[in-house]
């Protein structure tokens, strides 16, 4: 196991997927913060922790999308890297948000090794 010291905020409403992602990323040596919805994600972002990466589901409860979390997060932290995960990846591009052009998109289901490759590429 290597230790990167990078911090990742995981935003995923499905508890089993969130737990799997958090455990996997911790095993890879990342410091991980987790949120089940936009409210929790915004609370974490407002507390201003150091973050290197936002890993967020696109479709979240309450009609808020991962893009709507990423946009203000990037205004506060322009250096923040973003990966969207979604069972509906085409919907992400359809938002028309400029955030989409600088983010990576992983379609669910995906292999954890693929996620690791995306993260390493973004954070290298």
C-alpha positions in Angstrom: 0.0 0.0 0.0 1.3 3.4 -0.9 0.3 6.7 0.9 -0.5 9.6 -1.3 -1.8 12.1 1.3 -4.3 13.4 -1.2 -7.8 14.0 0.0 -11.0 12.8 -1.8 -14.6 13.8 -1.2 -16.9 11.0 -2.2 -20.6 12.0 -2.8 -22.8 8.9 -3.4 -26.3 8.4 -2.2 -26.3 4.5 -2.4 -24.9 3.4 1.0 -23.2 0.2 -0.3 -21.5 1.9 -3.2 -20.4 4.8 -1.0 -18.9 2.4 1.6 -17.2 0.4 -1.1 -15.6 3.5 -2.6 -14.6 4.9 0.8 -12.9 1.6 1.8 -11.2 1.2 -1.5 -9.8 4.7 -1.6 -8.6 4.4 2.0 -6.9 1.2 1.1 -5.1 3.0 -1.7 -3.8 5.6 0.9 -6.2 8.5 0.3 -7.8 10.5 3.1 -11.5 10.2 2.4 -14.5 12.3 3.3 -17.9 11.0 2.4 -21.4 12.5 1.8 -24.7 10.8 1.1 -26.3 13.9 -0.5 -25.8 17.4 -1.6 -26.6 18.8 1.8 -23.8 16.8 3.4 -21.4 17.6 0.5 -22.0 21.3 0.9 -21.5 21.1 4.7 -18.1 19.4 4.1 -17.1 21.9 1.5 -18.2 24.8 3.7 -15.9 23.5 6.5 -13.1 24.1 4.0 -11.1 20.9 4.3 -8.1 20.4 2.0 -9.4 18.5 -1.0 -7.7 17.3 -4.1 -10.5 15.4 -5.7 -14.3 15.4 -5.8 -15.7 12.0 -6.8 -19.5 12.4 -7.1 -22.5 10.6 -8.4 -24.4 12.6 -11.0 -27.9 11.7 -9.9 -28.4 12.6 -6.2 -31.5 12.8 -4.0 -33.4 16.1 -3.8 -33.0 16.9 -7.5 -29.4 18.1 -7.1 -26.8 16.8 -9.5 -23.2 16.2 -9.0 -22.6 19.0 -11.5 -24.4 21.4 -9.2 -22.0 20.3 -6.4 -18.9 20.6 -8.6 -19.6 24.1 -10.0 -19.5 26.0 -6.6 -16.7 23.6 -5.3 -14.5 24.6 -8.3 -15.3 28.3 -7.8 -13.9 28.0 -4.3 -11.1 25.6 -5.3 -10.1 26.0 -9.0 -7.4 23.4 -8.6 -9.9 20.7 -7.5 -10.1 17.7 -9.8 -13.5 16.1 -10.5 -14.7 12.7 -11.5 -18.4 12.1 -12.1 -19.8 8.6 -11.7 -23.1 7.7 -13.3 -25.3 5.1 -14.7 -26.4 7.8 -17.1 -23.2 9.4 -18.4 -24.9 11.1 -21.4 -26.9 13.2 -19.0 -23.7 14.8 -17.6 -22.7 16.2 -21.0 -26.3 17.4 -21.6 -26.1 19.8 -18.7 -23.9 22.1 -20.8 -21.8 23.0 -17.7 -18.2 24.0 -18.4 -17.3 21.8 -15.5 -18.0 18.8 -17.7 -15.2 19.6 -20.0 -12.5 19.5 -17.3 -13.9 16.5 -15.4 -13.6 12.8 -16.0 -16.7 10.6 -16.3 -16.9 7.0 -15.3 -20.0 5.0 -16.3 -21.5 2.7 -13.7 -20.7 -0.1 -13.3 -17.0 0.4 -13.4 -14.0 -1.5 -12.2 -12.2 -0.1 -9.2 -8.9 -0.4 -11.1 -10.4 1.9 -13.7 -11.3 4.4 -11.0 -7.8 4.2 -9.6 -6.3 4.9 -13.1 -8.5 8.0 -13.5 -7.6 9.3 -10.1 -3.8 8.7 -10.6 -4.0 10.4 -14.0 -5.8 13.5 -12.6 -3.7 13.8 -9.5 -0.3 13.2 -11.1 
